Amino acid sequence: MATSTEYKEFILEQLDLLDSITCKAMMGEYLLYYNGVLFGGIYDNRLLVKIVNSNKKYDMQEQIPYESAKPMYLVDDVDNKELLKEIVIETCKGLPIKK
């Protein structure tokens, strides 16, 4: 099942507290970037973020985005914009910056 355009638009709206969010379509799903850093994506109408030490404190559930992929964290409280902003920032802190 691919992600609906409506759900993608909803998630992008929920992330509007962050200035530099970009979204790229990929095979019916969407990759999400903050300041050019890939932090997660929207898979089957689920917002998932990469697992890093800096976001483990949010006690999120692990899920597989697609077959044969590494587990990611499911962000299930997508209605809380402040929490979403915090999770994205903390996730990006734990990811390597590409040069």
C-alpha atoms as an extended CHARMM CRD file, in Angstrom:
* protein
*
        99  EXT
         1         1  MET       CA              0.0000000000        0.0000000000        0.0000000000  PROA      1               0.0000000000
         2         2  ALA       CA              1.4510000000        3.3470000000       -1.0110000000  PROA      2               0.0000000000
         3         3  THR       CA              1.1260000000        6.5220000000        1.0080000000  PROA      3               0.0000000000
         4         4  SER       CA             -1.7750000000        8.7640000000        0.0430000000  PROA      4               0.0000000000
         5         5  THR       CA             -1.1250000000       12.3090000000       -1.1390000000  PROA      5               0.0000000000
         6         6  GLU       CA             -3.5140000000       13.5260000000        1.5580000000  PROA      6               0.0000000000
         7         7  TYR       CA             -1.4820000000       11.8950000000        4.3350000000  PROA      7               0.0000000000
         8         8  LYS       CA              1.7810000000       13.2560000000        2.9160000000  PROA      8               0.0000000000
         9         9  GLU       CA              0.3050000000       16.7770000000        2.8340000000  PROA      9               0.0000000000
        10        10  PHE       CA             -0.9730000000       16.3530000000        6.4080000000  PROA      10              0.0000000000
        11        11  ILE       CA              2.4810000000       15.3230000000        7.6780000000  PROA      11              0.0000000000
        12        12  LEU       CA              4.1800000000       18.1960000000        5.8650000000  PROA      12              0.0000000000
        13        13  GLU       CA              1.6610000000       20.5620000000        7.4430000000  PROA      13              0.0000000000
        14        14  GLN       CA              2.4080000000       19.0810000000       10.8670000000  PROA      14              0.0000000000
        15        15  LEU       CA              6.1460000000       19.6860000000       10.2790000000  PROA      15              0.0000000000
        16        16  ASP       CA              5.6490000000       23.3570000000        9.3830000000  PROA      16              0.0000000000
        17        17  LEU       CA              7.3700000000       24.5330000000       12.6040000000  PROA      17              0.0000000000
        18        18  LEU       CA             10.6320000000       23.4730000000       10.9280000000  PROA      18              0.0000000000
        19        19  ASP       CA             11.8110000000       25.8000000000        8.1440000000  PROA      19              0.0000000000
        20        20  SER       CA             13.9170000000       23.5070000000        5.9930000000  PROA      20              0.0000000000
        21        21  ILE       CA             11.8200000000       20.3540000000        5.4920000000  PROA      21              0.0000000000
        22        22  THR       CA             11.9600000000       18.8360000000        2.0320000000  PROA      22              0.0000000000
        23        23  CYS       CA             10.1200000000       15.8110000000        0.7240000000  PROA      23              0.0000000000
        24        24  LYS       CA             11.1160000000       13.5850000000       -2.1820000000  PROA      24              0.0000000000
        25        25  ALA       CA              8.8610000000       10.9570000000       -3.7440000000  PROA      25              0.0000000000
        26        26  MET       CA             10.2850000000        7.4530000000       -4.0490000000  PROA      26              0.0000000000
        27        27  MET       CA              8.2890000000        4.4790000000       -5.3540000000  PROA      27              0.0000000000
        28        28  GLY       CA              4.9480000000        5.5660000000       -3.8650000000  PROA      28              0.0000000000
        29        29  GLU       CA              6.4840000000        6.6660000000       -0.5860000000  PROA      29              0.0000000000
        30        30  TYR       CA              8.2510000000        9.8410000000        0.5680000000  PROA      30              0.0000000000
        31        31  LEU       CA             11.6990000000       10.5840000000        1.9760000000  PROA      31              0.0000000000
        32        32  LEU       CA             11.9300000000       13.4570000000        4.4540000000  PROA      32              0.0000000000
        33        33  TYR       CA             14.9200000000       15.7700000000        4.8910000000  PROA      33              0.0000000000
        34        34  TYR       CA             15.6470000000       18.5070000000        7.4220000000  PROA      34              0.0000000000
        35        35  ASN       CA             18.3830000000       20.9520000000        6.3920000000  PROA      35              0.0000000000
        36        36  GLY       CA             19.4440000000       18.4310000000        3.7470000000  PROA      36              0.0000000000
        37        37  VAL       CA             19.7220000000       15.5240000000        6.2260000000  PROA      37              0.0000000000
        38        38  LEU       CA             17.6070000000       12.4330000000        5.5140000000  PROA      38              0.0000000000
        39        39  PHE       CA             15.9240000000       11.7380000000        8.8530000000  PROA      39              0.0000000000
        40        40  GLY       CA             12.9770000000        9.5490000000        7.9050000000  PROA      40              0.0000000000
        41        41  GLY       CA             10.0440000000        9.1050000000        5.6140000000  PROA      41              0.0000000000
        42        42  ILE       CA              6.3860000000        8.4470000000        5.1180000000  PROA      42              0.0000000000
        43        43  TYR       CA              5.7280000000        4.7680000000        4.4150000000  PROA      43              0.0000000000
        44        44  ASP       CA              2.2480000000        3.2480000000        4.0610000000  PROA      44              0.0000000000
        45        45  ASN       CA              0.6850000000        6.3030000000        5.7480000000  PROA      45              0.0000000000
        46        46  ARG       CA              3.1050000000        6.0830000000        8.6880000000  PROA      46              0.0000000000
        47        47  LEU       CA              5.6920000000        8.6650000000        9.7320000000  PROA      47              0.0000000000
        48        48  LEU       CA              8.9480000000        6.8360000000       10.4830000000  PROA      48              0.0000000000
        49        49  VAL       CA             12.2880000000        8.2610000000       11.6180000000  PROA      49              0.0000000000
        50        50  LYS       CA             15.7370000000        6.6990000000       11.7010000000  PROA      50              0.0000000000
        51        51  ILE       CA             16.8340000000        5.0840000000       14.9490000000  PROA      51              0.0000000000
        52        52  VAL       CA             19.6820000000        6.9820000000       16.6290000000  PROA      52              0.0000000000
        53        53  ASN       CA             20.8390000000        7.3180000000       20.2430000000  PROA      53              0.0000000000
        54        54  SER       CA             19.5290000000       10.8800000000       20.5040000000  PROA      54              0.0000000000
        55        55  ASN       CA             15.8840000000        9.8950000000       19.8260000000  PROA      55              0.0000000000
        56        56  LYS       CA             15.6810000000        6.7210000000       21.9440000000  PROA      56              0.0000000000
        57        57  LYS       CA             14.3660000000        8.7820000000       24.8790000000  PROA      57              0.0000000000
        58        58  TYR       CA             10.9940000000        9.1360000000       23.1130000000  PROA      58              0.0000000000
        59        59  ASP       CA             10.3380000000        5.3960000000       23.5600000000  PROA      59              0.0000000000
        60        60  MET       CA              8.9030000000        4.9370000000       20.0710000000  PROA      60              0.0000000000
        61        61  GLN       CA              7.9400000000        1.5770000000       18.5970000000  PROA      61              0.0000000000
        62        62  GLU       CA             10.1980000000       -0.0050000000       15.9710000000  PROA      62              0.0000000000
        63        63  GLN       CA              8.6460000000       -0.8090000000       12.6040000000  PROA      63              0.0000000000
        64        64  ILE       CA              9.9170000000       -1.9310000000        9.2160000000  PROA      64              0.0000000000
        65        65  PRO       CA              9.2390000000        0.6700000000        6.4830000000  PROA      65              0.0000000000
        66        66  TYR       CA              9.3040000000       -1.8930000000        3.6600000000  PROA      66              0.0000000000
        67        67  GLU       CA             10.5060000000       -5.4570000000        3.0910000000  PROA      67              0.0000000000
        68        68  SER       CA             14.2400000000       -6.0050000000        3.7600000000  PROA      68              0.0000000000
        69        69  ALA       CA             14.7160000000       -2.5030000000        5.2430000000  PROA      69              0.0000000000
        70        70  LYS       CA             16.2780000000       -1.6480000000        8.5890000000  PROA      70              0.0000000000
        71        71  PRO       CA             13.8220000000       -0.9180000000       11.4140000000  PROA      71              0.0000000000
        72        72  MET       CA             12.8210000000        2.6780000000       12.0570000000  PROA      72              0.0000000000
        73        73  TYR       CA             10.8520000000        4.3820000000       14.8020000000  PROA      73              0.0000000000
        74        74  LEU       CA              7.1410000000        4.9990000000       14.3310000000  PROA      74              0.0000000000
        75        75  VAL       CA              6.0360000000        8.4970000000       15.3130000000  PROA      75              0.0000000000
        76        76  ASP       CA              2.4880000000        7.8280000000       16.4030000000  PROA      76              0.0000000000
        77        77  ASP       CA              1.6270000000       11.2510000000       17.9020000000  PROA      77              0.0000000000
        78        78  VAL       CA              1.5980000000       13.1500000000       14.6130000000  PROA      78              0.0000000000
        79        79  ASP       CA             -0.9380000000       15.6730000000       15.9390000000  PROA      79              0.0000000000
        80        80  ASN       CA              1.5770000000       17.2270000000       18.3550000000  PROA      80              0.0000000000
        81        81  LYS       CA              3.5820000000       19.7100000000       16.2480000000  PROA      81              0.0000000000
        82        82  GLU       CA              5.9550000000       20.6700000000       19.0750000000  PROA      82              0.0000000000
        83        83  LEU       CA              6.8100000000       17.0330000000       19.7650000000  PROA      83              0.0000000000
        84        84  LEU       CA              7.3190000000       16.3500000000       16.0460000000  PROA      84              0.0000000000
        85        85  LYS       CA              9.7120000000       19.2860000000       15.8060000000  PROA      85              0.0000000000
        86        86  GLU       CA             11.6580000000       18.0110000000       18.8210000000  PROA      86              0.0000000000
        87        87  ILE       CA             11.8490000000       14.4430000000       17.4610000000  PROA      87              0.0000000000
        88        88  VAL       CA             13.1140000000       15.6210000000       14.0550000000  PROA      88              0.0000000000
        89        89  ILE       CA             15.7780000000       17.8640000000       15.6030000000  PROA      89              0.0000000000
        90        90  GLU       CA             16.9290000000       15.1410000000       18.0120000000  PROA      90              0.0000000000
        91        91  THR       CA             16.9950000000       12.5470000000       15.2160000000  PROA      91              0.0000000000
        92        92  CYS       CA             19.1160000000       14.8040000000       13.0040000000  PROA      92              0.0000000000
        93        93  LYS       CA             21.5480000000       15.4500000000       15.8950000000  PROA      93              0.0000000000
        94        94  GLY       CA             22.3570000000       11.7380000000       15.8860000000  PROA      94              0.0000000000
        95        95  LEU       CA             22.8620000000       11.4340000000       12.1240000000  PROA      95              0.0000000000
        96        96  PRO       CA             26.1400000000       12.0700000000       10.2890000000  PROA      96              0.0000000000
        97        97  ILE       CA             26.3050000000       15.2760000000        8.2620000000  PROA      97              0.0000000000
        98        98  LYS       CA             27.2610000000       14.7120000000        4.6370000000  PROA      98              0.0000000000
        99        99  LYS       CA             29.8880000000       17.0280000000        3.2080000000  PROA      99              0.0000000000
